[in-house]
Amino acid sequence: MTDQFDTVRFLLEVRRRVTDDALFTAHRPATPGDAQRAAEWPSGGLVQVAHAFIIEYLRREAYVMAITMISQGKKPEEITPGDLEERVRVHVAKMAEQFVGGAVEEAMGRIKPTDQ
């Protein structure tokens, strides 16, 4: 049995403010066809895309954390999955604490009508 996939591609834009290193992001389907396919998924693809971005975030953080450990003198063979997992968990918690307020503020702005 061969797995079949319905693929949707997204573009992620990352902007870094030069004066203070603040980051701003935006994402969108790569093409109108991608938008149409995502719209056909349960919940219009909202949950699947959010989870996909979380998975990619965790993969990237794990890689960055491993490279950081190596750059600080740890040999690759000395890095255990458990140690790396713990470091990623701690870092993700710190990042969530730092960025959740802004993310919630933006989400609230999208769902609440603006006062005119």
N, CA, C and O atoms as CSV, one atom per row, in Angstrom:
chain,resi,resn,atom,element,x,y,z
A,1,MET,N,N,0.844,-1.178,0.000
A,1,MET,CA,C,0.000,0.000,0.000
A,1,MET,C,C,0.891,1.244,0.000
A,1,MET,O,O,1.796,1.367,0.825
A,2,THR,N,N,0.635,2.138,-0.907
A,2,THR,CA,C,1.414,3.366,-1.027
A,2,THR,C,C,0.653,4.514,-0.379
A,2,THR,O,O,-0.550,4.679,-0.586
A,3,ASP,N,N,1.378,5.304,0.409
A,3,ASP,CA,C,0.756,6.484,1.008
A,3,ASP,C,C,0.457,7.507,-0.071
A,3,ASP,O,O,1.258,7.723,-0.981
A,4,GLN,N,N,-0.688,8.126,0.038
A,4,GLN,CA,C,-1.032,9.225,-0.855
A,4,GLN,C,C,-1.087,10.499,-0.031
A,4,GLN,O,O,-1.546,10.499,1.111
A,5,PHE,N,N,-0.613,11.580,-0.626
A,5,PHE,CA,C,-0.574,12.849,0.078
A,5,PHE,C,C,-1.263,13.927,-0.732
A,5,PHE,O,O,-1.152,13.979,-1.957
A,6,ASP,N,N,-1.965,14.772,-0.035
A,6,ASP,CA,C,-2.536,15.979,-0.611
A,6,ASP,C,C,-1.662,17.112,-0.088
A,6,ASP,O,O,-1.738,17.458,1.091
A,7,THR,N,N,-0.846,17.683,-0.938
A,7,THR,CA,C,0.174,18.642,-0.512
A,7,THR,C,C,-0.283,20.074,-0.718
A,7,THR,O,O,-0.850,20.429,-1.752
A,8,VAL,N,N,-0.023,20.881,0.290
A,8,VAL,CA,C,-0.278,22.317,0.221
A,8,VAL,C,C,1.027,23.013,0.603
A,8,VAL,O,O,1.628,22.702,1.631
A,9,ARG,N,N,1.449,23.939,-0.219
A,9,ARG,CA,C,2.684,24.684,0.056
A,9,ARG,C,C,2.331,26.069,0.576
A,9,ARG,O,O,1.398,26.716,0.100
A,10,PHE,N,N,3.104,26.508,1.566
A,10,PHE,CA,C,2.931,27.838,2.135
A,10,PHE,C,C,4.233,28.607,2.033
A,10,PHE,O,O,5.318,28.030,2.097
A,11,LEU,N,N,4.113,29.902,1.877
A,11,LEU,CA,C,5.265,30.793,1.917
A,11,LEU,C,C,5.290,31.451,3.287
A,11,LEU,O,O,4.261,31.909,3.783
A,12,LEU,N,N,6.459,31.494,3.889
A,12,LEU,CA,C,6.640,32.154,5.177
A,12,LEU,C,C,7.556,33.341,4.957
A,12,LEU,O,O,8.676,33.195,4.468
A,13,GLU,N,N,7.071,34.514,5.322
A,13,GLU,CA,C,7.875,35.732,5.213
A,13,GLU,C,C,8.355,36.094,6.612
A,13,GLU,O,O,7.561,36.178,7.548
A,14,VAL,N,N,9.657,36.306,6.745
A,14,VAL,CA,C,10.243,36.705,8.024
A,14,VAL,C,C,10.922,38.048,7.819
A,14,VAL,O,O,11.809,38.190,6.978
A,15,ARG,N,N,10.494,39.028,8.598
A,15,ARG,CA,C,11.122,40.360,8.537
A,15,ARG,C,C,11.793,40.633,9.874
A,15,ARG,O,O,11.215,40.399,10.934
A,16,ARG,N,N,13.030,41.136,9.808
A,16,ARG,CA,C,13.791,41.489,11.008
A,16,ARG,C,C,14.018,42.987,11.018
A,16,ARG,O,O,14.625,43.547,10.105
A,17,ARG,N,N,13.517,43.630,12.072
A,17,ARG,CA,C,13.746,45.065,12.208
A,17,ARG,C,C,15.203,45.259,12.625
A,17,ARG,O,O,15.642,44.735,13.649
A,18,VAL,N,N,15.934,46.008,11.831
A,18,VAL,CA,C,17.373,46.159,12.012
A,18,VAL,C,C,17.722,46.845,13.326
A,18,VAL,O,O,18.727,46.501,13.948
A,19,THR,N,N,16.920,47.801,13.756
A,19,THR,CA,C,17.268,48.583,14.951
A,19,THR,C,C,17.270,47.769,16.239
A,19,THR,O,O,18.061,48.049,17.140
A,20,ASP,N,N,16.394,46.760,16.343
A,20,ASP,CA,C,16.309,46.017,17.605
A,20,ASP,C,C,16.146,44.508,17.439
A,20,ASP,O,O,15.880,43.808,18.416
A,21,ASP,N,N,16.300,44.002,16.232
A,21,ASP,CA,C,16.187,42.565,15.942
A,21,ASP,C,C,14.778,42.003,16.143
A,21,ASP,O,O,14.613,40.783,16.179
A,22,ALA,N,N,13.768,42.852,16.273
A,22,ALA,CA,C,12.397,42.349,16.411
A,22,ALA,C,C,12.006,41.620,15.129
A,22,ALA,O,O,12.373,42.037,14.030
A,23,LEU,N,N,11.262,40.532,15.279
A,23,LEU,CA,C,10.846,39.731,14.133
A,23,LEU,C,C,9.357,39.895,13.873
A,23,LEU,O,O,8.548,39.990,14.796
A,24,PHE,N,N,9.024,39.925,12.604
A,24,PHE,CA,C,7.639,39.987,12.157
A,24,PHE,C,C,7.473,38.921,11.088
A,24,PHE,O,O,8.343,38.760,10.231
A,25,THR,N,N,6.375,38.198,11.128
A,25,THR,CA,C,6.171,37.119,10.171
A,25,THR,C,C,4.794,37.215,9.531
A,25,THR,O,O,3.867,37.820,10.070
A,26,ALA,N,N,4.700,36.606,8.385
A,26,ALA,CA,C,3.420,36.448,7.691
A,26,ALA,C,C,3.529,35.171,6.867
A,26,ALA,O,O,4.621,34.782,6.452
A,27,HIS,N,N,2.410,34.534,6.636
A,27,HIS,CA,C,2.424,33.351,5.776
A,27,HIS,C,C,1.152,33.323,4.946
A,27,HIS,O,O,0.136,33.928,5.290
A,28,ARG,N,N,1.246,32.600,3.848
A,28,ARG,CA,C,0.103,32.477,2.945
A,28,ARG,C,C,0.322,31.261,2.053
A,28,ARG,O,O,1.455,30.808,1.893
A,29,PRO,N,N,-0.744,30.733,1.475
A,29,PRO,CA,C,-0.565,29.661,0.506
A,29,PRO,C,C,0.311,30.155,-0.646
A,29,PRO,O,O,0.229,31.317,-1.044
A,30,ALA,N,N,1.138,29.273,-1.169
A,30,ALA,CA,C,2.078,29.660,-2.222
A,30,ALA,C,C,1.368,30.027,-3.521
A,30,ALA,O,O,1.828,30.903,-4.254
A,31,THR,N,N,0.267,29.371,-3.807
A,31,THR,CA,C,-0.457,29.624,-5.051
A,31,THR,C,C,-1.961,29.589,-4.777
A,31,THR,O,O,-2.387,29.108,-3.727
A,32,PRO,N,N,-2.760,30.091,-5.704
A,32,PRO,CA,C,-4.215,29.948,-5.547
A,32,PRO,C,C,-4.639,28.479,-5.453
A,32,PRO,O,O,-5.589,28.157,-4.739
A,33,GLY,N,N,-3.954,27.601,-6.157
A,33,GLY,CA,C,-4.254,26.171,-6.075
A,33,GLY,C,C,-3.996,25.612,-4.684
A,33,GLY,O,O,-4.761,24.786,-4.187
A,34,ASP,N,N,-2.915,26.067,-4.059
A,34,ASP,CA,C,-2.631,25.642,-2.685
A,34,ASP,C,C,-3.726,26.129,-1.746
A,34,ASP,O,O,-4.155,25.393,-0.857
A,35,ALA,N,N,-4.177,27.354,-1.935
A,35,ALA,CA,C,-5.256,27.900,-1.104
A,35,ALA,C,C,-6.529,27.079,-1.287
A,35,ALA,O,O,-7.238,26.800,-0.321
A,36,GLN,N,N,-6.810,26.699,-2.516
A,36,GLN,CA,C,-8.014,25.918,-2.800
A,36,GLN,C,C,-7.929,24.530,-2.153
A,36,GLN,O,O,-8.904,24.063,-1.563
A,37,ARG,N,N,-6.764,23.868,-2.261
A,37,ARG,CA,C,-6.614,22.546,-1.642
A,37,ARG,C,C,-6.737,22.641,-0.119
A,37,ARG,O,O,-7.402,21.811,0.502
A,38,ALA,N,N,-6.102,23.643,0.480
A,38,ALA,CA,C,-6.188,23.802,1.936
A,38,ALA,C,C,-7.631,24.036,2.366
A,38,ALA,O,O,-8.062,23.530,3.402
A,39,ALA,N,N,-8.368,24.792,1.585
A,39,ALA,CA,C,-9.767,25.084,1.915
A,39,ALA,C,C,-10.621,23.822,1.919
A,39,ALA,O,O,-11.665,23.784,2.570
A,40,GLU,N,N,-10.191,22.794,1.204
A,40,GLU,CA,C,-10.934,21.539,1.138
A,40,GLU,C,C,-10.629,20.616,2.314
A,40,GLU,O,O,-11.335,19.628,2.515
A,41,TRP,N,N,-9.608,20.914,3.083
A,41,TRP,CA,C,-9.257,20.102,4.246
A,41,TRP,C,C,-10.219,20.412,5.391
A,41,TRP,O,O,-10.864,21.460,5.390
A,42,PRO,N,N,-10.320,19.507,6.367
A,42,PRO,CA,C,-11.150,19.817,7.536
A,42,PRO,C,C,-10.716,21.149,8.144
A,42,PRO,O,O,-9.523,21.446,8.207
A,43,SER,N,N,-11.641,21.914,8.571
A,43,SER,CA,C,-11.442,23.254,9.152
A,43,SER,C,C,-10.735,24.197,8.193
A,43,SER,O,O,-10.109,25.169,8.618
A,44,GLY,N,N,-10.833,23.913,6.912
A,44,GLY,CA,C,-10.207,24.782,5.913
A,44,GLY,C,C,-8.693,24.759,5.976
A,44,GLY,O,O,-8.031,25.644,5.434
A,45,GLY,N,N,-8.139,23.744,6.638
A,45,GLY,CA,C,-6.692,23.616,6.750
A,45,GLY,C,C,-6.088,24.381,7.912
A,45,GLY,O,O,-4.876,24.328,8.119
A,46,LEU,N,N,-6.916,25.100,8.681
A,46,LEU,CA,C,-6.389,25.911,9.786
A,46,LEU,C,C,-5.562,25.083,10.770
A,46,LEU,O,O,-4.435,25.449,11.103
A,47,VAL,N,N,-6.124,23.975,11.229
A,47,VAL,CA,C,-5.447,23.153,12.233
A,47,VAL,C,C,-4.226,22.468,11.629
A,47,VAL,O,O,-3.156,22.462,12.237
A,48,GLN,N,N,-4.377,21.896,10.442
A,48,GLN,CA,C,-3.271,21.177,9.822
A,48,GLN,C,C,-2.077,22.091,9.564
A,48,GLN,O,O,-0.934,21.709,9.814
A,49,VAL,N,N,-2.339,23.286,9.069
A,49,VAL,CA,C,-1.250,24.225,8.781
A,49,VAL,C,C,-0.598,24.690,10.081
A,49,VAL,O,O,0.627,24.784,10.154
A,50,ALA,N,N,-1.396,24.980,11.104
A,50,ALA,CA,C,-0.825,25.387,12.395
A,50,ALA,C,C,0.076,24.292,12.950
A,50,ALA,O,O,1.174,24.572,13.431
A,51,HIS,N,N,-0.385,23.046,12.885
A,51,HIS,CA,C,0.423,21.939,13.396
A,51,HIS,C,C,1.676,21.733,12.550
A,51,HIS,O,O,2.740,21.419,13.084
A,52,ALA,N,N,1.558,21.904,11.248
A,52,ALA,CA,C,2.735,21.764,10.380
A,52,ALA,C,C,3.790,22.805,10.726
A,52,ALA,O,O,4.982,22.497,10.749
A,53,PHE,N,N,3.362,24.034,10.996
A,53,PHE,CA,C,4.325,25.073,11.376
A,53,PHE,C,C,4.967,24.747,12.731
A,53,PHE,O,O,6.151,25.018,12.933
A,54,ILE,N,N,4.209,24.177,13.645
A,54,ILE,CA,C,4.790,23.777,14.935
A,54,ILE,C,C,5.833,22.684,14.729
A,54,ILE,O,O,6.917,22.740,15.310
A,55,ILE,N,N,5.509,21.691,13.903
A,55,ILE,CA,C,6.461,20.612,13.632
A,55,ILE,C,C,7.746,21.172,13.031
A,55,ILE,O,O,8.842,20.802,13.452
A,56,GLU,N,N,7.617,22.053,12.061
A,56,GLU,CA,C,8.807,22.648,11.441
A,56,GLU,C,C,9.588,23.483,12.448
A,56,GLU,O,O,10.819,23.470,12.446
A,57,TYR,N,N,8.879,24.206,13.304
A,57,TYR,CA,C,9.540,24.996,14.343
A,57,TYR,C,C,10.357,24.091,15.257
A,57,TYR,O,O,11.509,24.400,15.564
A,58,LEU,N,N,9.774,22.975,15.696
A,58,LEU,CA,C,10.480,22.068,16.592
A,58,LEU,C,C,11.695,21.444,15.917
A,58,LEU,O,O,12.750,21.312,16.537
A,59,ARG,N,N,11.556,21.064,14.661
A,59,ARG,CA,C,12.700,20.509,13.922
A,59,ARG,C,C,13.832,21.521,13.832
A,59,ARG,O,O,14.998,21.196,14.056
A,60,ARG,N,N,13.473,22.735,13.505
A,60,ARG,CA,C,14.490,23.779,13.345
A,60,ARG,C,C,15.158,24.100,14.678
A,60,ARG,O,O,16.379,24.244,14.736
A,61,GLU,N,N,14.380,24.215,15.743
A,61,GLU,CA,C,14.950,24.484,17.062
A,61,GLU,C,C,15.864,23.342,17.500
A,61,GLU,O,O,16.924,23.592,18.073
A,62,ALA,N,N,15.473,22.098,17.242
A,62,ALA,CA,C,16.320,20.959,17.607
A,62,ALA,C,C,17.654,21.030,16.871
A,62,ALA,O,O,18.707,20.792,17.462
A,63,TYR,N,N,17.607,21.355,15.591
A,63,TYR,CA,C,18.842,21.462,14.807
A,63,TYR,C,C,19.703,22.613,15.315
A,63,TYR,O,O,20.908,22.446,15.506
A,64,VAL,N,N,19.099,23.776,15.534
A,64,VAL,CA,C,19.847,24.938,16.032
A,64,VAL,C,C,20.449,24.624,17.400
A,64,VAL,O,O,21.598,24.977,17.667
A,65,MET,N,N,19.687,23.971,18.260
A,65,MET,CA,C,20.181,23.620,19.594
A,65,MET,C,C,21.357,22.652,19.488
A,65,MET,O,O,22.343,22.805,20.209
A,66,ALA,N,N,21.270,21.662,18.605
A,66,ALA,CA,C,22.369,20.708,18.428
A,66,ALA,C,C,23.619,21.412,17.912
A,66,ALA,O,O,24.719,21.163,18.405
A,67,ILE,N,N,23.460,22.285,16.928
A,67,ILE,CA,C,24.601,23.030,16.387
A,67,ILE,C,C,25.202,23.929,17.466
A,67,ILE,O,O,26.422,24.064,17.551
A,68,THR,N,N,24.357,24.539,18.282
A,68,THR,CA,C,24.845,25.380,19.379
A,68,THR,C,C,25.675,24.560,20.358
A,68,THR,O,O,26.741,24.997,20.791
A,69,MET,N,N,25.190,23.379,20.706
A,69,MET,CA,C,25.927,22.511,21.624
A,69,MET,C,C,27.291,22.144,21.043
A,69,MET,O,O,28.297,22.153,21.752
A,70,ILE,N,N,27.319,21.825,19.758
A,70,ILE,CA,C,28.578,21.475,19.096
A,70,ILE,C,C,29.518,22.674,19.081
A,70,ILE,O,O,30.716,22.532,19.324
A,71,SER,N,N,28.973,23.854,18.795
A,71,SER,CA,C,29.821,25.053,18.744
A,71,SER,C,C,30.384,25.411,20.121
A,71,SER,O,O,31.368,26.144,20.222
A,72,GLN,N,N,29.762,24.896,21.169
A,72,GLN,CA,C,30.240,25.143,22.531
A,72,GLN,C,C,31.156,24.023,23.034
A,72,GLN,O,O,31.487,23.961,24.218
A,73,GLY,N,N,31.560,23.136,22.108
A,73,GLY,CA,C,32.550,22.124,22.451
A,73,GLY,C,C,32.046,20.712,22.645
A,73,GLY,O,O,32.848,19.799,22.844
A,74,LYS,N,N,30.741,20.501,22.595
A,74,LYS,CA,C,30.191,19.156,22.756
A,74,LYS,C,C,30.414,18.388,21.447
A,74,LYS,O,O,30.189,18.929,20.364
A,75,LYS,N,N,30.847,17.153,21.544
A,75,LYS,CA,C,31.025,16.322,20.352
A,75,LYS,C,C,29.664,15.740,19.969
A,75,LYS,O,O,28.860,15.412,20.842
A,76,PRO,N,N,29.403,15.611,18.661
A,76,PRO,CA,C,28.096,15.079,18.240
A,76,PRO,C,C,27.739,13.754,18.915
A,76,PRO,O,O,26.582,13.529,19.270
A,77,GLU,N,N,28.720,12.888,19.089
A,77,GLU,CA,C,28.434,11.586,19.709
A,77,GLU,C,C,28.123,11.703,21.205
A,77,GLU,O,O,27.630,10.750,21.809
A,78,GLU,N,N,28.403,12.847,21.794
A,78,GLU,CA,C,28.094,13.068,23.208
A,78,GLU,C,C,26.677,13.614,23.421
A,78,GLU,O,O,26.183,13.649,24.547
A,79,ILE,N,N,26.041,14.029,22.350
A,79,ILE,CA,C,24.689,14.588,22.449
A,79,ILE,C,C,23.688,13.441,22.424
A,79,ILE,O,O,23.639,12.670,21.466
A,80,THR,N,N,22.897,13.335,23.476
A,80,THR,CA,C,21.891,12.276,23.520
A,80,THR,C,C,20.534,12.847,23.116
A,80,THR,O,O,20.279,14.036,23.302
A,81,PRO,N,N,19.665,12.002,22.566
A,81,PRO,CA,C,18.321,12.483,22.233
A,81,PRO,C,C,17.605,13.074,23.449
A,81,PRO,O,O,16.919,14.090,23.331
A,82,GLY,N,N,17.759,12.451,24.598
A,82,GLY,CA,C,17.096,12.957,25.801
A,82,GLY,C,C,17.582,14.337,26.200
A,82,GLY,O,O,16.789,15.201,26.573
A,83,ASP,N,N,18.904,14.542,26.121
A,83,ASP,CA,C,19.476,15.845,26.459
A,83,ASP,C,C,18.993,16.909,25.478
A,83,ASP,O,O,18.617,18.011,25.880
A,84,LEU,N,N,19.005,16.574,24.201
A,84,LEU,CA,C,18.566,17.533,23.185
A,84,LEU,C,C,17.078,17.837,23.342
A,84,LEU,O,O,16.664,18.992,23.239
A,85,GLU,N,N,16.275,16.802,23.591
A,85,GLU,CA,C,14.837,17.013,23.803
A,85,GLU,C,C,14.591,17.964,24.970
A,85,GLU,O,O,13.770,18.876,24.866
A,86,GLU,N,N,15.290,17.759,26.067
A,86,GLU,CA,C,15.099,18.611,27.244
A,86,GLU,C,C,15.480,20.052,26.935
A,86,GLU,O,O,14.768,20.977,27.326
A,87,ARG,N,N,16.586,20.251,26.245
A,87,ARG,CA,C,17.012,21.607,25.897
A,87,ARG,C,C,15.991,22.282,24.978
A,87,ARG,O,O,15.699,23.468,25.130
A,88,VAL,N,N,15.458,21.526,24.032
A,88,VAL,CA,C,14.453,22.091,23.125
A,88,VAL,C,C,13.191,22.436,23.905
A,88,VAL,O,O,12.618,23.506,23.702
A,89,ARG,N,N,12.749,21.549,24.794
A,89,ARG,CA,C,11.556,21.830,25.605
A,89,ARG,C,C,11.718,23.115,26.412
A,89,ARG,O,O,10.816,23.953,26.440
A,90,VAL,N,N,12.855,23.267,27.061
A,90,VAL,CA,C,13.097,24.461,27.874
A,90,VAL,C,C,13.104,25.705,26.992
A,90,VAL,O,O,12.512,26.726,27.340
A,91,HIS,N,N,13.780,25.611,25.847
A,91,HIS,CA,C,13.863,26.769,24.955
A,91,HIS,C,C,12.491,27.131,24.388
A,91,HIS,O,O,12.139,28.307,24.310
A,92,VAL,N,N,11.723,26.124,23.993
A,92,VAL,CA,C,10.385,26.370,23.451
A,92,VAL,C,C,9.508,27.048,24.502
A,92,VAL,O,O,8.751,27.963,24.178
A,93,ALA,N,N,9.603,26.610,25.750
A,93,ALA,CA,C,8.816,27.245,26.817
A,93,ALA,C,C,9.209,28.709,26.979
A,93,ALA,O,O,8.344,29.568,27.153
A,94,LYS,N,N,10.501,28.997,26.925
A,94,LYS,CA,C,10.961,30.389,27.032
A,94,LYS,C,C,10.464,31.217,25.854
A,94,LYS,O,O,10.029,32.355,26.028
A,95,MET,N,N,10.528,30.650,24.668
A,95,MET,CA,C,10.083,31.370,23.477
A,95,MET,C,C,8.579,31.615,23.531
A,95,MET,O,O,8.112,32.691,23.156
A,96,ALA,N,N,7.817,30.626,23.995
A,96,ALA,CA,C,6.367,30.804,24.114
A,96,ALA,C,C,6.060,31.944,25.074
A,96,ALA,O,O,5.206,32.785,24.793
A,97,GLU,N,N,6.749,31.972,26.197
A,97,GLU,CA,C,6.544,33.041,27.180
A,97,GLU,C,C,6.849,34.405,26.566
A,97,GLU,O,O,6.151,35.384,26.832
A,98,GLN,N,N,7.880,34.459,25.756
A,98,GLN,CA,C,8.301,35.727,25.158
A,98,GLN,C,C,7.342,36.212,24.072
A,98,GLN,O,O,7.100,37.413,23.952
A,99,PHE,N,N,6.800,35.294,23.285
A,99,PHE,CA,C,6.058,35.701,22.095
A,99,PHE,C,C,4.547,35.491,22.147
A,99,PHE,O,O,3.836,35.990,21.275
A,100,VAL,N,N,4.041,34.774,23.136
A,100,VAL,CA,C,2.616,34.440,23.135
A,100,VAL,C,C,1.731,35.676,23.233
A,100,VAL,O,O,0.669,35.715,22.612
A,101,GLY,N,N,2.133,36.670,23.982
A,101,GLY,CA,C,1.308,37.873,24.121
A,101,GLY,C,C,1.061,38.558,22.791
A,101,GLY,O,O,-0.074,38.915,22.475
A,102,GLY,N,N,2.105,38.741,22.017
A,102,GLY,CA,C,1.966,39.373,20.707
A,102,GLY,C,C,1.144,38.532,19.749
A,102,GLY,O,O,0.357,39.061,18.964
A,103,ALA,N,N,1.330,37.207,19.816
A,103,ALA,CA,C,0.568,36.319,18.937
A,103,ALA,C,C,-0.921,36.367,19.266
A,103,ALA,O,O,-1.762,36.395,18.367
A,104,VAL,N,N,-1.241,36.378,20.562
A,104,VAL,CA,C,-2.643,36.449,20.984
A,104,VAL,C,C,-3.241,37.797,20.598
A,104,VAL,O,O,-4.378,37.867,20.131
A,105,GLU,N,N,-2.485,38.848,20.792
A,105,GLU,CA,C,-2.973,40.183,20.425
A,105,GLU,C,C,-3.323,40.243,18.936
A,105,GLU,O,O,-4.356,40.795,18.556
A,106,GLU,N,N,-2.462,39.676,18.106
A,106,GLU,CA,C,-2.735,39.674,16.668
A,106,GLU,C,C,-3.957,38.824,16.342
A,106,GLU,O,O,-4.790,39.220,15.527
A,107,ALA,N,N,-4.068,37.654,16.976
A,107,ALA,CA,C,-5.225,36.788,16.732
A,107,ALA,C,C,-6.517,37.474,17.156
A,107,ALA,O,O,-7.522,37.397,16.449
A,108,MET,N,N,-6.496,38.141,18.301
A,108,MET,CA,C,-7.687,38.856,18.765
A,108,MET,C,C,-8.064,39.964,17.790
A,108,MET,O,O,-9.246,40.212,17.554
A,109,GLY,N,N,-7.072,40.623,17.231
A,109,GLY,CA,C,-7.335,41.663,16.247
A,109,GLY,C,C,-8.002,41.126,14.993
A,109,GLY,O,O,-8.736,41.843,14.313
A,110,ARG,N,N,-7.745,39.866,14.693
A,110,ARG,CA,C,-8.346,39.257,13.500
A,110,ARG,C,C,-9.784,38.817,13.726
A,110,ARG,O,O,-10.584,38.788,12.791
A,111,ILE,N,N,-10.115,38.471,14.976
A,111,ILE,CA,C,-11.463,37.945,15.214
A,111,ILE,C,C,-12.434,38.977,15.765
A,111,ILE,O,O,-13.647,38.792,15.665
A,112,LYS,N,N,-11.931,40.055,16.342
A,112,LYS,CA,C,-12.807,41.086,16.897
A,112,LYS,C,C,-13.003,42.202,15.883
A,112,LYS,O,O,-12.058,42.620,15.213
A,113,PRO,N,N,-14.239,42.681,15.776
A,113,PRO,CA,C,-14.457,43.827,14.880
A,113,PRO,C,C,-13.752,45.066,15.428
A,113,PRO,O,O,-13.643,45.250,16.640
A,114,THR,N,N,-13.289,45.888,14.535
A,114,THR,CA,C,-12.617,47.116,14.964
A,114,THR,C,C,-13.656,48.193,15.235
A,114,THR,O,O,-14.668,48.279,14.539
A,115,ASP,N,N,-13.404,49.009,16.245
A,115,ASP,CA,C,-14.290,50.138,16.549
A,115,ASP,C,C,-14.034,51.236,15.532
A,115,ASP,O,O,-12.891,51.541,15.193
A,116,GLN,N,N,-15.101,51.810,15.062
A,116,GLN,CA,C,-14.941,52.872,14.060
A,116,GLN,C,C,-15.416,54.183,14.591
A,116,GLN,O,O,-15.358,55.191,13.887
